[in-house]
Amino acid sequence: MLNLDYHPSGRHFLQIPGPSPVPDRILRAMSLPTIDHRGPEFGALGRELLDKIKQVFKTGNPVVIYPASGTGAWEAALVNVLSPGDRVLMFETGHFATLWQKMALRLGLEPEFLGLPGAEGWRQGVQADMIEARLREDGGHEIKAVCVVHNETSTGVTSDIAAVRRAIDAVGHPALLLVDTISGLASADYRHDEWGVDVTISGSQKGLMLPPGISFNAVSDKAIAASREAQLPKSFWAWDEIIEANQNGYWPYTPSTNLLYGLNESLDMLLEEGLDHVLARHQRWAAGVRAAVAAWGLEIQCQDATLYSPVLTGVMMPDGVDADAVRQLIYERFDLSLGMGLGKVKGRMFRIGHLGDCNDLTLIATLGGCEAGMKLSGVPLKDSGVVAALDYFARHPLDAR
């Protein structure tokens, strides 16, 4: 029988940018007995967590919850507001933006993919000026939606979503704004209502600290209105029946009951700490990790310091060094999992996740494993990243909660 819980000693360091480690408090909540998903206790649970999840998205509108991965929530977003052959404008910031574009093609949409050229384009964020210029050319309003990724998990770049909304508004274009914040929610600042987003897509296994298996669509009034006219086939993904059933805390199908227990506990943890504090500690962790990368003398994947992700940091390897071989050695010697380079940057970089259920010592140990593994792999390092991160954390304490 396959043993999925074997490690020589201690605990495995899961420092990929999601799925992130699940806190014991959430695991305990998920272990409670399954109850009747049509009974009164479940209705009370549903009403409570549906109210709390709005606070995390920073919206007063419905948040639709699916028993699905983030990919399912992508599909739900597209099929609820669009019709066959609709033109959508998408921006290439990395691997996940590319996958979303491929999905749009498979659904019978006509995506137009803007972006900066080559692998270097993956080191920048969404260029709002390019979106504005393209929409200005679309006098007939054939483009029905603009789709962008907030925190690109494959690169460690967090794009300016408010700037995208300003670009759309600057030309008075009626296109819907769809945003993927699967890895950004509850780790990076995100404001669904304030930024004028029509559909926000997210998932459970990142900043929410849950196992994979739950995903979300936060929807605006404009998006709900568009869903009444959209003609792409949908049944399971359709918002209308879900939103109606949610009024009483239920779903029109069997929901993932025990994952919802975990979600409710996660929301309590985040709201008890305070979202501002949660976001501040992620920014602090990210800055400490970047201090380590600078001390090593290596490049960060993201080239725009204003767009550094608080969720993960991509570490570029010198020319001639196979990043995947370095990751493999680190995994085998130090029981530490790091994110691999994807798509155009495969083999050129690895990704350090610093999100969710972490603390300073978690990251110091992670950086120690990275540093030792790179030395064993022959990667030339300028100085100790571990010492640099220790110094940063010591000089920048965060108020305890």
C-alpha positions, 0 to 999 in steps of 0.5 A: 500500500502506498504510504503518503505520510512517510518522512524520515523524521520531523515534518515535510516542508511544503513550501510550494505556492499552493497547495499550502500547509493545512493548519491543525485547527482546520484539519480538526474542523474537517474531521467532525462528523458529516451531517445532513446537507439538507438539515437545519444545522447545515443551513446555519453553517452555510449562511454563516460562511457565505457571509464571512467569505464576502469579507475576504473578497471585500464584496457585498455581492454573492460569492458562489462556492463550487466543489471544484478546483480553481480551473472549475471556477475559471470555467464557471466564470466564462460560461456564466457570462459569455456566449459562443464566439464571443471575443475576450481580451486576455493578457499573458503574464505566465503559465496560468494566464496561458491555461485560461486562454486555452480553456477559452478556446476549448469553450468556443470563445475567441480569445485575443492574447496580449502580452510582452514577448518571450520569457522576459514577458513573464517577468512583468505584470499586466500592462494596463496601457496595452489593454486600454489601447486595444479597447480603444480600437474596439469601437463596435464593442465586440470584446465582451470581457477582459480576463487577467490574473492578479497573482501569477503563481508561476512567476511571482508577479502581482498585477495592478487590477485597479489600473486595469479597471481604470483602463477599461473605464478610460475608454468607456468600454462595456467589457466585463472584468474577470480576474483570477486571484486563485493564489492571491486571495487572503495573502495579497491585497484584493478588493472585488468591489472597490476595483470594479471587478465583475467576476473574481475567481479563487480557490481554497488551497492557497491563502485560505489554507485548505486542501484543494477542492473548493473554488469561488466566483465572486460576482457583480450585479453586472455579471449577474445581469450578463449571465441571464443572456449568456448562451454558453452551455452550463448546468452544474456551473450555473449561478442562478440556482446556486445563488437562490439555494444559498439564500437559506444556506444550502446548495442545489446539489450535494456540497463538499460538507467537510471542506466547508467545515474547514472553510468556516474555520479558515474564515474564523482564523483570518477574521480573528487575526484581521485581514490587514494583519494577515496581509502585512505578515505576508508582505513581511515574509516576502521581503525577508525571502527577497533579502535572502535572494539578494544576498545570494546574488541571484535574480528574482523572477519578477523584474518590477519591484512594485509588483513583487508577490507577497505569496511566492518568490521566483528564484532564477538560476544562473545560466547553465544550472538546471533548476529542476535538478537543484529542486530535486536535490533539495527535496531528497536531502532536506525533505523540502518541496519547492515550486518548479518553473512552468512553461517558458521558464521551466528549468530556469527557476524555482519558486519559494512559497511563503503563504498561509500557515507559516512563521519566521522559523518556517521560512528560515528553515526553508531558506537554509534548505535552499542555500545548502542545496544550491551549494551542494549543486555548485551554484555560486552564491555571493553571501548567506541568504539565511543570515540576511533573512534573519537580520531582516526579520529581526529588524522588522518585527510584526506586532503579534496578535 
